[in-house]
Amino acid sequence: MLRLLPEKTYLRNFWNMGLLFTVIILLFSYLLRQQYSRQAYEDINQLMATKTDSLSQGFEYQLDHLRSYALNIYQDPEITNWLMSDQNEPLSAAAAFKSVSKYMSLQSYIASTYLVNRKTGQVINSKDGIHTFADFEDQAMLTRMSERPPTMLRFFDHTMAGQSYLALTVPSNRSPIAGQGYVVILLDKGLLEKYLLQNLNDATASIRIVDGERHVILGGSDAFDTRLLQPDLKNHQVYLGDNVYLIHAHAFKVEDWTLYSTVKLKDISKNIDRIELEILGMCLFLLLLLSALTFWNSRRHFKPFSQLASQMKKTVASTMPAPGNKRITEFAIIKSGLDHMVKSMEEMNNVIRNHQEVIKNEFMRQWVLQGTYNEAFLQTGGLRLQALLSSDIYLAIMRINRFQAFSERYSYASRKLLLYAMGNIAGEVLAKHGFISETVDLGSDHLVVMIGGGGQGVTPAQALYEARQEIGNWLQFQVTVALSGRTAVQSNIRAVYDRTCDLTLLRFFNEQDKVYAEEDLGPYWSEPKPDFDEKLVQELIQSVRKSHKEKAREQLDKLFARLQTLTYAECQFQLKLLLFYMFKAFNKVMADQETGGADLLLQKFDTLMDVKDWIYSQCVTIIDSVALKHSTSNRKEELASEIFDYVKQRLHDPMLTLESIADYLVLSVSYVRLVFKETYLVTLSDFIHQERLEQAKKLLLSTDLPVLDIAERSGFQSKTTFFTSFKKYTGLTPNQYREQNSE
């Protein structure tokens, strides 16, 4: 016996383990087959009952859903308008056909939909358009509606052109108004059987739905005699010749239908025997597999790594380190190859980012947000940018009015396209007047337009006014436009940008059909009075942002207690200032509610207390609108994507904060944090910090800019903060990182 054992250790181990596996698996196979055989017959009845109830409930739920869907089709304004019409109106018919086509695309079970107008004698078929009653293919349906108008929302069996469907007619009443038109949906029985009854995936069970007259509505692939069914019994057996059938029934609540699940016991027994043989076969296969794995474990465990290392050695041989006296392992080869691939991808990204248009847009955003002009970008910006910056420029802001309603009407992607269209329209109009322009999208509710060129002493105000009109005509929304004075390109553009943004808020004081300029600020913004408590106003704004209604009320009481001690003129002026600060902080919400200017608004109130109550009601409305937005938001992924893009476009801005992002979205800071964390699995603060550091790393490797300039372009407010964060993030100082990665 010992001579039969292999001499080599790994073969002897394989032999012993093979015998052990054989005994264990054969014993396991025997016990498993016995246990399965006993348990299968005990569980089959419960299994079929559960399956029948589950299928019935799912099918009834789908029928209820289809009933609701049919009612939605009927209540569609375009469809209802056509159904109730007593004249042949092609436009109304086209609108109804378009609407019903839209509904058809959203529900796969509906094979066809008819819109029947009994007054005009016309039918719209979702498949082939409009017909008269005379040339309509499904005359049987017209006859049924004429002779037997529907009285209940029940599905019924319907045959058309040799094809059987489930049909439903809406409305289910016989009132004179509703009787003018009907919506008829025909359901595809094949799809219902395939996806709801699962009839094609089970060879042992036959599932059928039978009406009160024992006619098969759906299912039933065999020749079972439905007259043998006993509808009064939920679970019973039927004997037919040598066969015994196990029957489970479930009656529907609305339709006079019953779902029957039929299983032939002979098939169950056959399947049990077959499965026992399959268990034995699988156990034997498992035995062979374990034996093979035992023999080939070490070799096959490392073979994929060897193949990968060999392939990488061939493809990236030039990047491999010199072997010297040290042996290069396969893991070292793989690591070297992966490093080469990562480096290649980074180089490709750098090439893409160095594209002229990308560089120009990046420069323009950086220039606006940081305010500092860099001559180095002028050489790579193209002829158009060079012409723009060859002399002093104007800066214009085009702010979308009623941005809250605008953002609710359009998705984020649509808003981006509309801002792009705004820039194109403004550029074309300005070019027609002889100006050169570049637009900057900062991902907010406005567009920045840099304007150069033009004649001596000619401002682009008239061109911007025409652009504002064209935007309203073509894009169907209104914008407020403000224009700065002529500014040197070396000036602090960020300060000009902030001042011009404030100019657009003059619309609050006096909503005029004009382009606001800096000289318009004089009548409304004289020197603040010494007793105006700006600190208390800012505390009031913060209370509203934090949804503290009671605290806001207390702060309003303090403000108005001081206003009561002033003269009428002083009180009027400080009320305007208060309203201006509120409008500036919440313009995306308040602009939707009040128009006509502050002077006209204040004239509506008789007493100072009326003004205070109105301001408090606005604060409550803002708080409630933010809370409602939190509770009804169903577009978290789109919102997170919008936050992502907004941060990317404003990384250069050292003033970018969670509060500014929340103000732009008209949401609370906590909700913005939550949405971003749920989507990207990283906090928003960490994401901003990490993106700024990644931006700094790229600039260190792709440019020769000083470290201080790189810190500013990455949005860091001080060199110390940048050095500390970069060292903590990479383990190196910026200069060390540049030197180490440039070798």
Secondary structure, 3 states (H helix, E strand, C coil): CHHHCCCCHHHHHHHHHHHHHHHHHHHHHHHHHHHHHHHHHHHHHHHHHHHHHHHHHHHHHHHHHHHHHHHHHHHCHHHHHHHHCCCCCHHHHHHHHHHHHHHHHHCCCEEEEEEEECCCCEEEECCCEEEECCCCCCHHHHHHHHHCCCCCCCCEEEEECCEEEEEEEECCCCCCCHHHEEEEEEEEHHHHHHHHHCHHHCCCEEEEEEECCCCEEEECCCCCCHHHCCCCCCEEEEEECCEEEEEEEEECCCCCEEEEEEEEHHHHHHHHHHHHHHHHHHHHHHHHHHHHHHHHHHHHHHHHHHHHHHHHHHHCHHHCCCCCCCCCCHHHHHHHHHHHHHHHHHHHHHHHHCCHHHHHHHHHHHHHHHCCCCHHHHHCCHHHHHHHCCCCEEEEEEEECCHHHHHHHCCHHHHHHHHHHHHHHHHHHHHHCCEEEEEEECCCCEEEEEEEECCCCCCCHHHHHHHHHHHHHHHCCCEEEEECCCECCCCCHHHHHHHHHHHHHHHHCCCCCCCEEHHHHCCCCCCCCCCCCHHHHHHHHHHHHCCCHHHHHHHHHHHHHHHCCCCHHHHHHHHHHHHHHHHHHCHHHHCCCCCCCHHHHHCCCCCHHHHHHHHHHHHHHHHHHHHHHHHHCCCHHHHHHHHHHHHHHCCCCCCCCHHHHHHHHCCCHHHHHHHHHHHHCCCHHHHHHHHHHHHHHHHHHHCCCCHHHHHHHCCCCCHHHHHHHHHHHHCCCHHHHHHHHHC
